[in-house]
Amino acid sequence: MKTAYQEEVLTEVDVLEAVETTDLMDLVVFNDDVNTFDHVIETLIRVCEHTAEQAEQCTLIIHYKGKCAVKKGTFDFLRPMREAICEAGIDARIL
């Protein structure tokens, strides 16, 4: 219960919400019937700087699932990698 001398004080507080917007995309490599496992693995190691284990796992996913996102980043970051993978004769797209 309030007395006559008590005032109700309302305080308005601004809340800042940190929202980070990034345009991250995936570099996706697709399966084909032409390239060998070794060629795809070596290309992923060279171009995407994957470890041998990462490259092998991605290659198995590509083979069994038909595609695999091998790297994530901005379009400008992924474009040279996509070009290098395509120059190696492997189908890759930025999605």
LUMMARGU-100646 format. One record per residue (C-alpha): residue in three letters; x, z, y. Coordinates in pm, 1 decimal. Example, Ala and Ser with C-alpha at 12.3 -4.5 7.8 and 13.67 -1.06 7.14 Angstrom:
// LUMMARGU-100646
<r><resn>ALA</resn><c1>1230.0</c1><c3>780.0</c3><c2>-450.0</c2></r>
<r><resn>SER</resn><c1>1367.0</c1><c3>714.0</c3><c2>-106.0</c2></r>
This chain:
// LUMMARGU-100646
<r><resn>MET</resn><c1>0.0</c1><c3>0.0</c3><c2>0.0</c2></r>
<r><resn>LYS</resn><c1>138.6</c1><c3>-97.9</c3><c2>340.8</c2></r>
<r><resn>THR</resn><c1>144.9</c1><c3>126.6</c3><c2>638.6</c2></r>
<r><resn>ALA</resn><c1>69.1</c1><c3>2.1</c3><c2>987.8</c2></r>
<r><resn>TYR</resn><c1>439.2</c1><c3>-14.7</c3><c2>1064.5</c2></r>
<r><resn>GLN</resn><c1>548.7</c1><c3>-228.1</c3><c2>769.6</c2></r>
<r><resn>GLU</resn><c1>570.6</c1><c3>-601.9</c3><c2>825.6</c2></r>
<r><resn>GLU</resn><c1>561.3</c1><c3>-866.5</c3><c2>566.3</c2></r>
<r><resn>VAL</resn><c1>867.5</c1><c3>-1088.8</c3><c2>596.7</c2></r>
<r><resn>LEU</resn><c1>866.0</c1><c3>-1432.5</c3><c2>446.0</c2></r>
<r><resn>THR</resn><c1>1193.1</c1><c3>-1610.5</c3><c2>403.8</c2></r>
<r><resn>GLU</resn><c1>1220.0</c1><c3>-1979.7</c3><c2>342.0</c2></r>
<r><resn>VAL</resn><c1>1518.1</c1><c3>-2086.8</c3><c2>137.0</c2></r>
<r><resn>ASP</resn><c1>1642.6</c1><c3>-2442.4</c3><c2>104.0</c2></r>
<r><resn>VAL</resn><c1>1753.5</c1><c3>-2529.8</c3><c2>-245.8</c2></r>
<r><resn>LEU</resn><c1>2007.3</c1><c3>-2805.8</c3><c2>-284.5</c2></r>
<r><resn>GLU</resn><c1>1984.6</c1><c3>-3000.0</c3><c2>-604.0</c2></r>
<r><resn>ALA</resn><c1>2300.4</c1><c3>-3174.0</c3><c2>-715.6</c2></r>
<r><resn>VAL</resn><c1>2206.1</c1><c3>-3507.0</c3><c2>-862.2</c2></r>
<r><resn>GLU</resn><c1>2479.6</c1><c3>-3732.4</c3><c2>-983.9</c2></r>
<r><resn>THR</resn><c1>2386.2</c1><c3>-4093.5</c3><c2>-1019.8</c2></r>
<r><resn>THR</resn><c1>2619.6</c1><c3>-4303.6</c3><c2>-1221.3</c2></r>
<r><resn>ASP</resn><c1>2575.3</c1><c3>-4652.9</c3><c2>-1343.7</c2></r>
<r><resn>LEU</resn><c1>2730.5</c1><c3>-4600.1</c3><c2>-1684.3</c2></r>
<r><resn>MET</resn><c1>2692.6</c1><c3>-4886.0</c3><c2>-1926.0</c2></r>
<r><resn>ASP</resn><c1>2798.2</c1><c3>-4950.3</c3><c2>-2284.5</c2></r>
<r><resn>LEU</resn><c1>3050.9</c1><c3>-5201.4</c3><c2>-2411.1</c2></r>
<r><resn>VAL</resn><c1>2887.3</c1><c3>-5317.7</c3><c2>-2732.9</c2></r>
<r><resn>VAL</resn><c1>3067.1</c1><c3>-5512.5</c3><c2>-3005.3</c2></r>
<r><resn>PHE</resn><c1>2859.1</c1><c3>-5719.6</c3><c2>-3246.5</c2></r>
<r><resn>ASN</resn><c1>2914.6</c1><c3>-5805.3</c3><c2>-3610.7</c2></r>
<r><resn>ASP</resn><c1>3004.5</c1><c3>-6154.3</c3><c2>-3727.2</c2></r>
<r><resn>ASP</resn><c1>3112.3</c1><c3>-6323.1</c3><c2>-4048.3</c2></r>
<r><resn>VAL</resn><c1>3441.7</c1><c3>-6449.1</c3><c2>-3906.2</c2></r>
<r><resn>ASN</resn><c1>3665.0</c1><c3>-6160.8</c3><c2>-3798.4</c2></r>
<r><resn>THR</resn><c1>3839.1</c1><c3>-5930.5</c3><c2>-4042.4</c2></r>
<r><resn>PHE</resn><c1>3820.9</c1><c3>-5553.9</c3><c2>-4031.7</c2></r>
<r><resn>ASP</resn><c1>4190.5</c1><c3>-5539.7</c3><c2>-3945.9</c2></r>
<r><resn>HIS</resn><c1>4152.4</c1><c3>-5780.9</c3><c2>-3654.3</c2></r>
<r><resn>VAL</resn><c1>3863.0</c1><c3>-5582.2</c3><c2>-3502.4</c2></r>
<r><resn>ILE</resn><c1>4045.1</c1><c3>-5251.6</c3><c2>-3555.3</c2></r>
<r><resn>GLU</resn><c1>4365.6</c1><c3>-5382.4</c3><c2>-3395.3</c2></r>
<r><resn>THR</resn><c1>4168.2</c1><c3>-5524.7</c3><c2>-3102.2</c2></r>
<r><resn>LEU</resn><c1>3985.1</c1><c3>-5196.5</c3><c2>-3036.0</c2></r>
<r><resn>ILE</resn><c1>4313.8</c1><c3>-5006.0</c3><c2>-3047.5</c2></r>
<r><resn>ARG</resn><c1>4482.2</c1><c3>-5250.4</c3><c2>-2809.5</c2></r>
<r><resn>VAL</resn><c1>4197.6</c1><c3>-5312.5</c3><c2>-2565.5</c2></r>
<r><resn>CYS</resn><c1>3994.9</c1><c3>-4989.0</c3><c2>-2565.4</c2></r>
<r><resn>GLU</resn><c1>4287.6</c1><c3>-4757.9</c3><c2>-2643.2</c2></r>
<r><resn>HIS</resn><c1>4105.9</c1><c3>-4617.6</c3><c2>-2946.2</c2></r>
<r><resn>THR</resn><c1>4290.3</c1><c3>-4417.2</c3><c2>-3204.6</c2></r>
<r><resn>ALA</resn><c1>4319.4</c1><c3>-4583.1</c3><c2>-3544.1</c2></r>
<r><resn>GLU</resn><c1>4045.6</c1><c3>-4351.3</c3><c2>-3674.2</c2></r>
<r><resn>GLN</resn><c1>3808.5</c1><c3>-4430.0</c3><c2>-3384.6</c2></r>
<r><resn>ALA</resn><c1>3864.0</c1><c3>-4802.4</c3><c2>-3423.6</c2></r>
<r><resn>GLU</resn><c1>3805.4</c1><c3>-4787.3</c3><c2>-3799.6</c2></r>
<r><resn>GLN</resn><c1>3483.0</c1><c3>-4587.1</c3><c2>-3757.6</c2></r>
<r><resn>CYS</resn><c1>3352.3</c1><c3>-4828.1</c3><c2>-3491.3</c2></r>
<r><resn>THR</resn><c1>3436.9</c1><c3>-5124.0</c3><c2>-3713.1</c2></r>
<r><resn>LEU</resn><c1>3243.5</c1><c3>-4974.5</c3><c2>-4004.9</c2></r>
<r><resn>ILE</resn><c1>2944.2</c1><c3>-4910.8</c3><c2>-3777.7</c2></r>
<r><resn>ILE</resn><c1>2966.2</c1><c3>-5270.3</c3><c2>-3650.3</c2></r>
<r><resn>HIS</resn><c1>2973.7</c1><c3>-5398.3</c3><c2>-4007.8</c2></r>
<r><resn>TYR</resn><c1>2685.9</c1><c3>-5188.5</c3><c2>-4142.1</c2></r>
<r><resn>LYS</resn><c1>2462.6</c1><c3>-5155.6</c3><c2>-3833.2</c2></r>
<r><resn>GLY</resn><c1>2537.0</c1><c3>-5492.8</c3><c2>-3672.5</c2></r>
<r><resn>LYS</resn><c1>2674.3</c1><c3>-5349.8</c3><c2>-3350.0</c2></r>
<r><resn>CYS</resn><c1>2846.1</c1><c3>-5048.7</c3><c2>-3197.7</c2></r>
<r><resn>ALA</resn><c1>2896.3</c1><c3>-4915.4</c3><c2>-2845.2</c2></r>
<r><resn>VAL</resn><c1>3274.2</c1><c3>-4884.9</c3><c2>-2837.3</c2></r>
<r><resn>LYS</resn><c1>3321.5</c1><c3>-4767.9</c3><c2>-2477.6</c2></r>
<r><resn>LYS</resn><c1>3111.5</c1><c3>-4627.9</c3><c2>-2192.5</c2></r>
<r><resn>GLY</resn><c1>3180.4</c1><c3>-4677.3</c3><c2>-1822.7</c2></r>
<r><resn>THR</resn><c1>3093.0</c1><c3>-4869.3</c3><c2>-1510.9</c2></r>
<r><resn>PHE</resn><c1>3053.5</c1><c3>-5244.3</c3><c2>-1525.2</c2></r>
<r><resn>ASP</resn><c1>3378.0</c1><c3>-5297.1</c3><c2>-1333.0</c2></r>
<r><resn>PHE</resn><c1>3566.7</c1><c3>-5067.1</c3><c2>-1572.2</c2></r>
<r><resn>LEU</resn><c1>3428.1</c1><c3>-5238.6</c3><c2>-1883.5</c2></r>
<r><resn>ARG</resn><c1>3449.3</c1><c3>-5603.5</c3><c2>-1771.2</c2></r>
<r><resn>PRO</resn><c1>3822.4</c1><c3>-5655.9</c3><c2>-1841.1</c2></r>
<r><resn>MET</resn><c1>3782.7</c1><c3>-5494.8</c3><c2>-2183.3</c2></r>
<r><resn>ARG</resn><c1>3487.6</c1><c3>-5719.4</c3><c2>-2267.8</c2></r>
<r><resn>GLU</resn><c1>3685.4</c1><c3>-6025.2</c3><c2>-2160.0</c2></r>
<r><resn>ALA</resn><c1>3984.8</c1><c3>-5922.7</c3><c2>-2371.9</c2></r>
<r><resn>ILE</resn><c1>3767.6</c1><c3>-5857.2</c3><c2>-2677.3</c2></r>
<r><resn>CYS</resn><c1>3592.4</c1><c3>-6192.8</c3><c2>-2634.1</c2></r>
<r><resn>GLU</resn><c1>3929.4</c1><c3>-6367.8</c3><c2>-2592.3</c2></r>
<r><resn>ALA</resn><c1>4020.1</c1><c3>-6220.7</c3><c2>-2931.5</c2></r>
<r><resn>GLY</resn><c1>3719.6</c1><c3>-6406.6</c3><c2>-3075.0</c2></r>
<r><resn>ILE</resn><c1>3493.5</c1><c3>-6103.2</c3><c2>-3108.6</c2></r>
<r><resn>ASP</resn><c1>3141.9</c1><c3>-6094.3</c3><c2>-2960.8</c2></r>
<r><resn>ALA</resn><c1>3111.2</c1><c3>-5815.9</c3><c2>-2703.5</c2></r>
<r><resn>ARG</resn><c1>2861.6</c1><c3>-5753.1</c3><c2>-2424.8</c2></r>
<r><resn>ILE</resn><c1>2811.0</c1><c3>-5495.7</c3><c2>-2152.2</c2></r>
<r><resn>LEU</resn><c1>2462.8</c1><c3>-5347.5</c3><c2>-2182.7</c2></r>
